[in-house]
Amino acid sequence: MNTGISTIGEIETMSLLLGAAGLVTGAILMALLRYIYAMGTGKRLDMELETKKQEAEKEAAAIRLEAEKQAQKEMLERKEAFERETDESRKYLRGEEKRLSKREDMIDRKLETLNTKEKNLDNGQKALIEKEKSLADKDKRLDSIIEQKKSELLKVARISVEEARKQVIMDVRKEMEVETARMVNDAISEAKESSEEKSREILLQAIQRYASDQASEHTTSVVDVPSDDMKGRIIGREGRNIRAFERATGVDVIVDDTPGVIVCSAFDPIRREIASRSMEKLIQDGRIHPTRIEEIVSQISDEINKEIATAGKEAAMEVNVSKLHPKLVDLLGRLKFRTSYGQNVLQHSIEVARLSQVIADQLNLKGNIARRAGLFHDIGKAVDHEVEGGHPEIGADLLRRYKEREEIINAAAGHHNDVEATTPYTPIVLAADAISASRPGARRESLEKYIQRLDKLEKVASAFEGVKTAYAIQAGREVRVIVDPENVDDQLSNKMARDIAAQIEEEMEYPGEIVVTLVRELRCVEHAR
């Protein structure tokens, strides 16, 4: 029994042991399996981690490379911006440096100028002080001399104060003779230095006034004589008649071999008109002797004076100009016998007055002032043969003398651009004067001068390189220029036409305008046989 029981107990014990051992083994197996699983999972995780690590490293490298590129790009952009700012700063600094340099130079120049002025001022002050001292010394000497003379005069018995004063004045005059002689010598030396230049100016002015291509036309009048016997009677015995005539009229009478005419020559148009009319009346009367000559000349002079007064009044009434000084009316009438290039100056003045009013009305200016200025613009021509200077200057002086308005005076003085225009009426009169002078038929030229002008017009145009020939047509109002087409192209043709026109304006004097027509023609000729 005990054996059995022990056996059963052992068996149970063994079973328990075996159960415990199974549990331990199961646990061990489970742990082993877990370890084996863990080892497999760890390797896979390590592999995944390695893969992710590599991917992360690649991504980090790419990010780092992109960051480096972006940083490099930003660095380049910042560098370029810095360089631009630096260049701008340098340019600004250079400009400031130049400006400061110029300012410094200008300040230096101003300082030099101020120093020079200061030196001159100091020198002037010193000279002034010296002069003051010199004058003070002279005053003292004079005072001492006067006192001395007074004392000497007092010693002289019975001398009056007036006589003493005269004596003092004589002594002072003697002392001043040396100073006066020195001043005279200085003035003579200065006059000698300027005499040559002054004489040249006088000669040039004389040439300008009297050497004119139109002298024969303006200064002579021709009187018809029926026979050579009448010429002898005009001359008289031993020339007494002709001498009496020249003395009474103030003109030169030319009696030459030209059949049927006698010439009266003078610059004064009034005297010339009196002389020609007197000669005609003497020839008609037939009684020619000194007494009769004086009577006829006196009668004609009275007639001419009446005509002058009438012509002046009629001209003033015609352009509706009132309140004139009588002398201005007389001067205006004298223009009836004055011509300029064959144009009567009085009629020209009336035309200018009317044209001036038309222009003034268009500009909303005062027409009465414009008319008055136009009427008197050439008033100086009435006496320009008697007074030195140009007729604008003479006319302005006359109008100023007779209390005309400043607008009228300035128009007379400036209608040839001799003085600056100070009123709008001066350019109006200038324009009206040009219109009246250049209108067709207003002025005439001598045949010789007309031919010379046409010849010069052709020569000016032909002088340009590439010009084959030039023709003046339409009485000199147009010049046709034929050019060589092989040497002158279309562009050069336009320039050449402008250059020819400019050269004509510079070298020639002419009324109105001249049209320059340049012709460039290329002709190709072939013959078919």
C-alpha positions as CSV (number, residue, x, y, z in Angstrom):
1,M,0.0,0.0,0.0
2,N,2.6,2.3,0.9
3,T,4.4,1.4,-2.2
4,G,1.4,2.1,-4.3
5,I,0.8,5.3,-2.5
6,S,4.3,6.4,-2.9
7,T,4.1,5.5,-6.4
8,I,1.0,7.4,-7.0
9,G,2.5,10.3,-5.1
10,E,5.6,10.1,-7.2
11,I,3.6,9.9,-10.2
12,E,1.7,13.0,-9.2
13,T,4.9,14.6,-8.2
14,M,6.4,13.7,-11.5
15,S,3.3,14.9,-13.3
16,L,3.6,18.2,-11.5
17,L,7.2,18.3,-12.2
18,L,6.5,17.4,-15.8
19,G,3.8,20.1,-15.9
20,A,6.1,22.6,-14.4
21,A,8.8,21.6,-16.8
22,G,6.4,21.9,-19.7
23,L,5.4,25.3,-18.6
24,V,9.0,26.3,-18.3
25,T,9.8,24.8,-21.6
26,G,6.8,26.5,-23.2
27,A,7.8,29.8,-21.7
28,I,11.3,29.2,-22.9
29,L,10.1,28.2,-26.3
30,M,7.8,31.2,-26.4
31,A,10.7,33.4,-25.3
32,L,12.9,31.7,-27.9
33,L,10.3,32.2,-30.5
34,R,9.8,35.8,-29.5
35,Y,13.5,36.3,-29.6
36,I,13.7,34.7,-33.0
37,Y,10.8,36.9,-34.2
38,A,12.4,39.9,-32.6
39,M,15.7,39.2,-34.3
40,G,13.9,38.8,-37.7
41,T,11.8,41.9,-37.1
42,G,14.9,43.9,-35.9
43,K,16.8,43.0,-39.0
44,R,13.9,44.1,-41.1
45,L,13.6,47.2,-39.1
46,D,17.3,47.8,-39.4
47,M,17.0,47.4,-43.1
48,E,14.1,49.8,-43.2
49,L,15.9,52.1,-40.9
50,E,19.0,51.9,-43.1
51,T,16.9,52.5,-46.2
52,K,15.1,55.4,-44.6
53,K,18.4,56.7,-43.3
54,Q,19.8,56.6,-46.8
55,E,16.7,58.2,-48.2
56,A,16.9,60.8,-45.5
57,E,20.5,61.4,-46.2
58,K,19.8,61.8,-50.0
59,E,16.9,64.1,-49.2
60,A,19.1,66.0,-46.8
61,A,21.8,66.2,-49.4
62,A,19.3,67.4,-52.0
63,I,17.9,70.0,-49.6
64,R,21.4,71.0,-48.6
65,L,22.4,71.3,-52.3
66,E,19.2,73.3,-53.1
67,A,19.8,75.5,-50.0
68,E,23.4,76.0,-51.1
69,K,22.2,76.9,-54.6
70,Q,19.6,79.3,-53.2
71,A,22.1,80.8,-50.8
72,Q,24.6,81.2,-53.7
73,K,21.9,82.8,-55.8
74,E,20.9,85.2,-53.0
75,M,24.6,85.9,-52.4
76,L,25.1,86.7,-56.1
77,E,22.0,88.9,-56.1
78,R,23.1,90.7,-53.0
79,K,26.6,91.0,-54.4
80,E,25.2,92.6,-57.7
81,A,22.9,94.9,-55.7
82,F,25.8,95.8,-53.5
83,E,28.0,96.5,-56.6
84,R,25.2,98.6,-58.1
85,E,24.7,100.6,-55.0
86,T,28.5,100.9,-54.8
87,D,28.7,102.2,-58.4
88,E,25.9,104.6,-57.8
89,S,27.5,105.8,-54.7
90,R,30.8,106.2,-56.5
91,K,29.2,108.1,-59.4
92,Y,27.4,110.3,-56.9
93,L,30.6,110.9,-55.0
94,R,32.5,111.6,-58.3
95,G,29.7,114.1,-59.3
96,E,29.9,115.7,-55.8
97,E,33.6,115.7,-56.1
98,K,33.5,117.5,-59.5
99,R,30.9,119.9,-58.3
100,L,32.9,120.7,-55.2
101,S,36.0,121.0,-57.4
102,K,34.2,123.5,-59.7
103,R,32.8,125.3,-56.7
104,E,36.2,125.4,-55.2
105,D,37.7,126.8,-58.5
106,M,34.9,129.3,-58.7
107,I,35.5,130.4,-55.1
108,D,39.2,130.6,-55.9
109,R,38.5,132.8,-58.9
110,K,36.2,135.0,-56.9
111,L,38.8,135.2,-54.2
112,E,41.4,136.3,-56.8
113,T,38.9,138.8,-58.2
114,L,38.2,140.1,-54.7
115,N,41.9,140.3,-53.9
116,T,42.5,142.2,-57.2
117,K,39.6,144.5,-56.5
118,E,40.8,145.0,-53.0
119,K,44.3,145.8,-54.2
120,N,42.9,148.2,-56.8
121,L,40.7,149.7,-54.1
122,D,43.7,150.1,-51.8
123,N,45.7,151.6,-54.6
124,G,42.9,153.9,-55.4
125,Q,42.6,154.9,-51.8
126,K,46.3,155.5,-51.6
127,A,46.2,157.6,-54.8
128,L,43.2,159.5,-53.4
129,I,45.0,160.1,-50.1
130,E,48.0,161.2,-52.0
131,K,45.9,163.5,-54.2
132,E,44.2,164.9,-51.1
133,K,47.6,165.5,-49.5
134,S,48.8,167.1,-52.7
135,L,45.7,169.3,-52.9
136,A,46.1,170.1,-49.2
137,D,49.7,171.1,-49.8
138,K,48.7,173.2,-52.7
139,D,46.0,174.9,-50.7
140,K,48.5,175.6,-48.0
141,R,51.0,176.9,-50.5
142,L,48.4,179.1,-52.1
143,D,47.2,180.3,-48.7
144,S,50.8,181.1,-47.7
145,I,51.4,182.8,-51.0
146,I,48.2,184.8,-50.6
147,E,49.2,185.7,-47.1
148,Q,52.6,186.6,-48.2
149,K,51.3,188.7,-51.1
150,K,48.9,190.4,-48.7
151,S,51.7,191.2,-46.3
152,E,53.8,192.5,-49.2
153,L,50.9,194.5,-50.5
154,L,50.3,196.0,-47.1
155,K,53.9,197.1,-47.1
156,V,53.4,198.9,-50.3
157,A,52.0,202.2,-49.7
158,R,48.5,203.2,-50.9
159,I,47.6,200.0,-52.8
160,S,43.9,199.2,-53.1
161,V,42.3,195.9,-52.2
162,E,41.1,195.4,-55.9
163,E,44.6,196.0,-57.2
164,A,46.0,193.5,-54.6
165,R,43.4,190.9,-55.7
166,K,44.4,191.4,-59.4
167,Q,48.1,191.0,-58.5
168,V,47.4,187.8,-56.6
169,I,45.3,186.4,-59.5
170,M,48.1,187.2,-61.9
171,D,50.6,185.3,-59.8
172,V,48.3,182.3,-59.4
173,R,47.8,182.3,-63.2
174,K,51.5,182.3,-63.8
175,E,51.9,179.3,-61.5
176,M,49.1,177.5,-63.3
177,E,50.6,178.1,-66.7
178,V,52.9,175.2,-66.3
179,E,50.1,172.8,-65.3
180,T,48.0,174.2,-68.2
181,A,50.8,173.6,-70.7
182,R,51.2,170.1,-69.5
183,M,47.5,169.4,-70.0
184,V,47.6,170.9,-73.4
185,N,50.5,168.8,-74.4
186,D,48.7,165.7,-73.2
187,A,45.6,166.7,-75.2
188,I,47.7,167.3,-78.3
189,S,49.4,163.9,-78.0
190,E,46.0,162.2,-77.6
191,A,44.6,164.0,-80.6
192,K,47.6,162.9,-82.7
193,E,47.0,159.3,-81.7
194,S,43.3,159.4,-82.6
195,S,43.5,161.7,-85.6
196,E,44.3,158.9,-88.1
197,E,41.3,156.8,-87.0
198,K,39.0,159.8,-86.9
199,S,40.1,160.9,-90.4
200,R,39.4,157.4,-91.7
201,E,35.9,157.5,-90.3
202,I,35.3,160.9,-91.8
203,L,36.4,159.7,-95.2
204,L,34.3,156.5,-95.0
205,Q,31.3,158.6,-94.1
206,A,31.9,160.9,-97.0
207,I,32.2,158.0,-99.4
208,Q,29.1,156.4,-98.0
209,R,27.1,159.6,-98.4
210,Y,28.2,160.7,-101.9
211,A,29.7,157.7,-103.8
212,S,26.5,156.1,-105.1
213,D,25.7,154.2,-108.3
214,Q,22.6,156.4,-108.7
215,A,24.4,159.7,-108.3
216,S,23.9,160.9,-111.8
217,E,20.2,160.0,-111.6
218,H,19.6,161.8,-108.3
219,T,21.8,164.9,-108.6
220,T,21.2,166.3,-112.1
221,S,18.3,167.8,-114.1
222,V,18.4,168.1,-117.9
223,V,17.0,171.2,-119.6
224,D,16.2,171.2,-123.4
225,V,17.8,173.9,-125.4
226,P,16.4,174.8,-128.9
227,S,19.8,175.6,-130.5
228,D,23.5,176.1,-129.9
229,D,23.0,179.8,-130.3
230,M,20.9,179.7,-127.1
231,K,23.7,178.0,-125.3
232,G,26.0,180.9,-126.2
233,R,23.4,183.4,-124.9
234,I,23.1,181.3,-121.6
235,I,26.9,181.4,-121.2
236,G,27.0,185.2,-122.0
237,R,29.9,187.4,-122.7
238,E,32.9,185.9,-120.9
239,G,30.6,183.7,-119.0
240,R,28.9,186.4,-116.9
241,N,25.3,185.0,-117.5
242,I,26.1,181.5,-116.4
243,R,28.1,182.7,-113.4
244,A,25.2,184.9,-112.4
245,F,22.8,181.9,-112.8
246,E,25.0,179.6,-110.7
247,R,25.4,182.3,-108.0
248,A,21.6,182.9,-107.8
249,T,20.6,179.2,-107.8
250,G,23.5,177.6,-106.0
251,V,23.8,174.8,-108.7
252,D,26.4,173.9,-111.3
253,V,25.4,174.4,-114.9
254,I,27.1,172.0,-117.4
255,V,27.2,173.2,-121.0
256,D,29.0,170.7,-123.2
257,D,29.0,169.4,-126.7
258,T,25.8,167.3,-126.2
259,P,23.3,168.8,-128.6
260,G,20.1,170.3,-127.4
261,V,20.6,169.9,-123.6
262,I,22.0,171.7,-120.6
263,V,22.6,169.9,-117.3
264,C,21.9,171.4,-113.9
265,S,23.7,169.6,-111.1
266,A,23.2,169.9,-107.3
267,F,22.6,167.6,-104.3
268,D,19.8,169.8,-103.0
269,P,16.7,168.8,-104.9
270,I,14.9,172.1,-104.2
271,R,17.8,174.1,-105.7
272,R,18.0,171.8,-108.6
273,E,14.2,172.2,-109.3
274,I,14.4,176.0,-109.0
275,A,17.4,176.0,-111.4
276,S,15.8,173.8,-114.0
277,R,12.5,175.8,-114.0
278,S,14.3,179.1,-114.1
279,M,16.4,178.0,-117.0
280,E,13.4,176.8,-118.9
281,K,11.6,180.2,-118.3
282,L,14.7,182.1,-119.3
283,I,14.9,180.1,-122.5
284,Q,11.2,180.8,-123.2
285,D,11.6,184.5,-122.3
286,G,14.7,185.0,-124.4
287,R,16.0,187.9,-122.3
288,I,19.1,186.5,-120.6
289,H,21.2,188.8,-118.5
290,P,22.2,188.9,-114.8
291,T,19.3,191.2,-113.7
292,R,16.7,189.1,-115.5
293,I,18.2,185.9,-114.1
294,E,17.9,187.2,-110.5
295,E,14.2,188.2,-111.1
296,I,13.3,184.8,-112.7
297,V,15.1,182.9,-109.9
298,S,13.3,184.9,-107.2
299,Q,9.9,184.3,-108.9
300,I,10.5,180.5,-109.3
301,S,11.7,180.3,-105.6
302,D,8.5,181.9,-104.4
303,E,6.5,179.4,-106.6
304,I,8.4,176.4,-105.3
305,N,8.0,177.6,-101.7
306,K,4.2,177.8,-102.2
307,E,4.2,174.4,-103.8
308,I,6.1,173.0,-100.9
309,A,3.6,174.4,-98.3
310,T,0.7,173.2,-100.4
311,A,2.2,169.7,-100.9
312,G,2.8,169.3,-97.2
313,K,-0.7,170.3,-96.2
314,E,-2.3,168.1,-98.9
315,A,-0.2,165.1,-97.8
316,A,-1.2,165.6,-94.2
317,M,-4.9,166.0,-95.1
318,E,-4.7,162.9,-97.4
319,V,-3.7,160.6,-94.6
320,N,-5.7,162.5,-92.0
321,V,-2.8,163.7,-89.8
322,S,-3.5,166.9,-87.9
323,K,-1.9,169.3,-85.4
324,L,1.4,169.6,-87.2
325,H,4.2,172.0,-86.5
326,P,4.5,174.4,-89.5
327,K,8.1,173.5,-90.0
328,L,7.2,169.8,-90.2
329,V,4.6,170.7,-92.9
330,D,7.3,172.5,-94.8
331,L,9.7,169.6,-94.5
332,L,7.0,167.2,-95.6
333,G,6.3,169.3,-98.7
334,R,10.0,169.3,-99.6
335,L,9.9,165.5,-100.0
336,K,7.8,166.1,-103.2
337,F,11.1,167.0,-104.9
338,R,13.1,164.1,-103.4
339,T,13.3,160.7,-105.1
340,S,14.8,157.4,-104.0
341,Y,15.6,154.9,-106.7
342,G,13.1,156.9,-108.9
343,Q,10.3,156.6,-106.3
344,N,8.9,160.0,-105.1
345,V,9.6,160.1,-101.4
346,L,6.4,162.1,-100.5
347,Q,4.2,159.5,-102.3
348,H,6.2,156.7,-100.7
349,S,5.6,158.3,-97.2
350,I,1.8,158.5,-97.9
351,E,1.8,154.8,-99.0
352,V,3.7,153.8,-95.8
353,A,1.3,155.8,-93.7
354,R,-1.7,154.0,-95.2
355,L,-0.1,150.6,-95.0
356,S,1.0,151.2,-91.4
357,Q,-2.6,151.9,-90.4
358,V,-3.8,148.7,-92.1
359,I,-1.3,146.7,-90.2
360,A,-2.0,148.5,-86.9
361,D,-5.7,147.9,-87.3
362,Q,-5.1,144.2,-87.8
363,L,-3.1,144.1,-84.6
364,N,-5.7,146.1,-82.6
365,L,-3.3,149.0,-82.2
366,K,-3.9,152.8,-82.7
367,G,-4.2,153.5,-86.4
368,N,-3.7,157.3,-86.0
369,I,-0.3,156.8,-84.4
370,A,0.7,154.3,-87.0
371,R,-0.4,156.7,-89.8
372,R,1.6,159.6,-88.2
373,A,4.7,157.4,-87.8
374,G,4.5,156.2,-91.4
375,L,4.1,159.7,-92.8
376,F,7.2,161.0,-90.9
377,H,9.4,158.0,-91.2
378,D,11.5,159.5,-94.0
379,I,11.3,163.1,-92.9
380,G,15.1,163.2,-92.5
381,K,15.5,162.9,-96.3
382,A,14.2,166.5,-96.6
383,V,17.5,167.8,-95.2
384,D,19.9,164.9,-95.4
385,H,22.0,166.8,-98.0
386,E,22.5,169.6,-95.5
387,V,23.0,167.7,-92.2
388,E,25.5,165.0,-91.5
389,G,24.3,161.5,-90.7
390,G,21.7,159.0,-92.0
391,H,18.2,160.1,-92.7
392,P,16.7,158.0,-89.8
393,E,18.9,159.7,-87.3
394,I,18.3,163.2,-88.8
395,G,14.5,162.5,-88.9
396,A,14.4,161.4,-85.3
397,D,16.3,164.6,-84.2
398,L,13.8,166.8,-86.2
399,L,10.8,165.1,-84.7
400,R,12.3,165.4,-81.2
401,R,12.9,169.1,-81.8
402,Y,9.2,169.6,-82.8
403,K,7.9,167.7,-79.8
404,E,6.5,164.6,-81.5
405,R,5.5,161.5,-79.5
406,E,8.2,158.9,-78.6
407,E,6.4,156.3,-80.8
408,I,6.9,158.6,-83.9
409,I,10.5,159.4,-83.0
410,N,11.4,155.7,-82.5
411,A,9.7,154.7,-85.7
412,A,11.7,157.3,-87.7
413,A,15.0,156.3,-86.0
414,G,14.5,152.5,-86.3
415,H,12.7,151.9,-89.6
416,H,16.0,150.6,-91.0
417,N,17.0,148.7,-87.8
418,D,19.5,151.4,-86.9
419,V,18.2,151.5,-83.3
420,E,16.3,149.1,-81.1
421,A,12.5,149.2,-81.4
422,T,10.9,150.3,-78.2
423,T,7.3,150.5,-79.4
424,P,5.2,148.1,-81.6
425,Y,4.8,150.9,-84.2
426,T,8.5,150.8,-85.3
427,P,8.3,147.2,-86.8
428,I,5.0,148.1,-88.3
429,V,6.5,151.1,-90.1
430,L,9.6,149.0,-91.1
431,A,7.3,146.4,-92.7
432,A,5.2,149.0,-94.5
433,D,8.3,150.7,-95.8
434,A,9.6,147.4,-97.2
435,I,6.2,146.7,-98.8
436,S,6.0,150.2,-100.4
437,A,9.5,150.0,-101.7
438,S,9.4,146.5,-103.1
439,R,5.9,146.5,-104.8
440,P,6.1,146.1,-108.6
441,G,6.6,149.4,-110.3
442,A,7.5,151.4,-107.2
443,R,11.1,151.9,-108.0
444,R,13.2,151.9,-111.1
445,E,16.8,151.3,-111.9
446,S,19.1,152.5,-114.6
447,L,19.7,150.1,-117.5
448,E,23.3,149.7,-116.6
449,K,22.6,148.8,-113.0
450,Y,19.8,146.5,-114.1
451,I,22.1,144.6,-116.4
452,Q,24.8,144.5,-113.7
453,R,22.3,143.0,-111.3
454,L,21.2,140.2,-113.7
455,D,24.9,139.4,-114.5
456,K,25.8,139.2,-110.8
457,L,22.8,137.0,-110.2
458,E,23.9,134.5,-112.8
459,K,27.5,134.6,-111.6
460,V,26.5,133.9,-108.0
461,A,24.5,130.8,-109.0
462,S,27.2,129.6,-111.5
463,A,29.9,129.7,-108.8
464,F,28.6,126.5,-107.1
465,E,30.3,123.2,-107.9
466,G,28.2,121.0,-110.1
467,V,26.3,123.9,-111.8
468,K,26.4,123.7,-115.6
469,T,24.7,127.0,-116.3
470,A,22.4,129.6,-114.8
471,Y,19.8,132.0,-116.4
472,A,18.2,135.1,-114.8
473,I,14.6,135.4,-116.1
474,Q,11.5,137.4,-115.3
475,A,13.5,140.7,-115.0
476,G,15.7,139.2,-112.4
477,R,12.9,137.9,-110.1
478,E,13.9,134.2,-110.8
479,V,17.1,132.4,-111.6
480,R,17.1,129.0,-113.3
481,V,20.0,126.8,-112.3
482,I,20.9,123.7,-114.5
483,V,23.1,121.2,-112.7
484,D,25.1,118.1,-113.8
485,P,23.0,115.1,-112.9
486,E,26.0,112.8,-112.6
487,N,27.7,115.0,-109.9
488,V,24.6,116.3,-108.1
489,D,21.9,113.9,-106.7
490,D,18.4,114.7,-105.5
491,Q,19.4,115.3,-101.9
492,L,22.3,117.5,-102.8
493,S,20.0,119.4,-105.2
494,N,17.7,120.6,-102.3
495,K,20.7,121.7,-100.3
496,M,22.3,123.5,-103.3
497,A,19.1,125.4,-104.0
498,R,19.0,126.6,-100.3
499,D,22.7,127.5,-100.4
500,I,22.3,129.5,-103.7
501,A,19.4,131.5,-102.2
502,A,21.4,132.2,-99.0
503,Q,24.4,133.4,-101.1
504,I,22.1,135.7,-103.1
505,E,20.7,137.2,-99.9
506,E,24.2,137.8,-98.6
507,E,25.9,139.3,-101.6
508,M,23.1,141.2,-103.5
509,E,20.7,144.0,-103.0
510,Y,17.3,143.7,-104.7
511,P,13.7,144.7,-104.3
512,G,11.1,142.0,-103.3
513,E,12.3,138.4,-103.6
514,I,14.2,136.1,-106.1
515,V,13.0,132.6,-106.8
516,V,15.8,130.0,-107.2
517,T,14.7,127.1,-109.4
518,L,17.2,124.2,-109.6
519,V,16.8,121.8,-112.5
520,R,18.4,118.3,-112.5
521,E,17.6,116.3,-115.6
522,L,19.1,113.0,-116.7
523,R,18.7,112.4,-120.5
524,C,19.6,109.1,-122.0
525,V,19.8,109.2,-125.8
526,E,20.3,106.1,-128.1
527,H,20.1,105.8,-131.8
528,A,18.4,102.8,-133.6
529,R,19.9,102.1,-137.0
